Amino acid sequence: MKKILSMIALVGALGFSGFALAEEEAVIVDEAIATEIAPAAAEAVETTAEAVLSLSAGDTAWTIVATVLVLAMIIPGVALFYGGLVRTKNMVSVLTQVFVTTALMSVIWVVYGYSLAFTDGGSLNAYIGGFSKSLLSGITPDTLLDGGTIPEYVFVTFQLTFAAITPALIVGGFAERMKFSAVLAFLALWVTFIYIPIAHMVWGGGFLGDLGAADFAGGTVVHMNAGIAALVGAIVVGKRLGYGKEAMPPHSITLTMVGASMLWVGWFGFNVGSELAADGTAGLALINTQAATGAAVLGWVFAEWLFKGKPSLLGAVSGAIAGLVAITPACGFLGPVGSIVLGFIASVIAFWAVTSLKVKLGYDDSLDVFGIHGVAGLIGAIGTGILMSADFGGIGYEEGVTMGSQLYAQAVAIGVTIVWGGIGSYILFKIVDLVIGLRASEEAEREGLDTSEHGERAYHY
């Protein structure tokens, strides 16, 4: 505005320099205009700044709802899904592990987790944040998320649910044989040294995010991370007594279906909520999540029908989880058709991992955390790099980015997650084993962890 007013004054001075009276009047007029316009200009700038920084009631309301949906995914979603899959004598143990893990992670996140994941870590910022917001220091009810339209407390809580569900997923890898004290000790260490650094690297300003790795809602941070830890845990803790010799069917496929259904519904908070706004991208994530999951259910059911002769409810719910996992990193980048393709392919590959790869390698991943979350998460991360291309109906790549360079960024993120998560988890399992021991006694395992660890039974007949 100042430049415009200066130019007006200059033109007036040059064009009417021979007419003193006109010049004087022009100056007076210019001053009057400036006096009248300047406050309006200042007000406009101030209004624009406030518009950028002001709280959006719609965005805030949706993100709060999404946060509650993700919490419902964990308790009771994951708890019932896992609980129904184990034997009757271990139902209480799984419910307790998931429930108490949620509580433990909530406290850790507030004390130091959020700060380490989402603040600047100085010279180490490529890998980890700092302690500037430990105990949520400096955050008030009026503090808005930097560059966003929601209160930072809402974002803190939303991300808290991600930090809680990821360790809860790991529980399925060593279910029915690990001591409760060891579970809590390992998961507390794991979220500190594995989850938080990966979350920072991808979402908190670390080098994977800077590299351009696309992970809309947690394909690497949540699902691959949990899947790798579960696989390592299954191997380090060892197989369940009688595994491969005794039948170990789910004790309640009904509860598993109820839990899976809650996961499907809650996943909209997980994926759509990650936009942190009620806008068009949130709508894209919404349809993609539903379309991919539907295709994944059909993929698993058809594969099971073809290779086993009968489609099962367990297969259908397993396919749904595989599809939800696969679309998680991609939901804000793909088109609906690409989402159907991704969900179907990921489900079929996860089916192979659960039914063939697991048998060939001989590990006892009790509830197939690696086969579904790890494998489908991997397919989702790779598929994101391909199917986000505008040629396949996706939103397209950023300027200067090609499919090859995007796939490179995806591959680096996958590699870092596997190496950091795999080696780190192994070390942490060994530390816990040395200090307090990982495995329940043979007597306790045969009796069931419900009574031996918790002194309770899920059912009384």
PyMOL commands that set and color helices and strands:
alter all, ss='L'
color gray80, all
select helices_A, chain A and resi 2-15+20-53+57-85+88-118+122-124+134-136+152-173+180-203+207-211+219-237+253-275+280-308+313-327+336-361+369-387+390-392+403-435+442-447+449-454
alter helices_A, ss='H'
color red, helices_A
deselect
rebuild
show_as cartoon
